[in-house]
């Protein structure tokens, strides 16, 4: 599709400048942009690359001198990265699917489908499932018995939704995401080595080989509105009560949420994060990539963890954490600086020891 600079700016709440009737069909990075594309020069360092491309229009930051950059037109936003949300939605080339059910889809007669639902090839909708209006289900998707999915959801290829899972409106699941698998719950007939290590913080005692008995997951999963799951991310069902995900949470690829976990509103869970069972997470929490969270801990509102942080105990609201085990980020950086100085410190100590132990001459 073709858009004028004026139309784009109006749609995303930005201001249009110059030849506002100039048209573009797509977006590009400044150095690669051709005529007819909108260059995304949202920072001065990006704008410096405009001369390498052929763009006549660009999205710029507030206060940018678009004329000095040699442009015919510009879209200026006080927060260009946020404006990208609306711009990317306009420019998304994914074709709009027409409503309909593919002949190869298997849908139980007792399932309920809302208006304008699309169901792709080889998908399965089990008995009692309820699919909200306008939902788009791609190929090879499974929706389990008595599951509920709200209006205008998008389930990409290979998504699996387990039995009794309840999901709100505008849910998005990227390829391979799984909701409602059983939790990782196993127990030995007698107290095992793992339990003793947990109690003693290291000592196994007289460990005996034992087989693991499976604890079945009787709960399910509740997911609020406007939640998005990344590719191959997993949310396990609860053991007795449900696992709960609040409104507005966003999960990156390969995130793993264990049984009985409760996550508040508008949390950002980055790639390869693992949250162990029965942990509670507050609102507006950001867990950086590869963060690991131990079981049965509490993380307060507005906590942020850096990449690869390992949370082993409760974290009060508002903390910024880093490291293994997690400590306040400024403290972790201080510890890292001290660690780097250790070789020099050992060298100084060795020199002092040598000086002290050197035999004295006769007085």
Secondary structure, DSSP 8 states (H G I E B T S, - for coil): --EEHHHHHHHHT-EEEESTT-EESEEE-GGG--TTEEEE--SHHHHTTGGGS--SEEEEETT--TTTTT-SEEEEETTHHHHHHHHHHHH-------SEE-TT-EE-TT-EE-TT-EE-TT-EE-TT-EE-TT-EE-TT-EE-TT-EE-TT-EE-TT-EE-TT-EE-TT-EE-TT-EEEE----EE-SS--HHHHHHHHTS---S------EE------EEE-SS-EE-TT-EEE--SSS-EEE-TT-EE-TT-EE-TT-EE-SS-EE-TT-EE-TT-EE-SS-EE-TT-EE-TT-EE-TT-EE-TT-EE-S-B-TT-EEETTTTEEHHHHHHHHHHHHHHHHHHHHHHHHHHHHHS-----
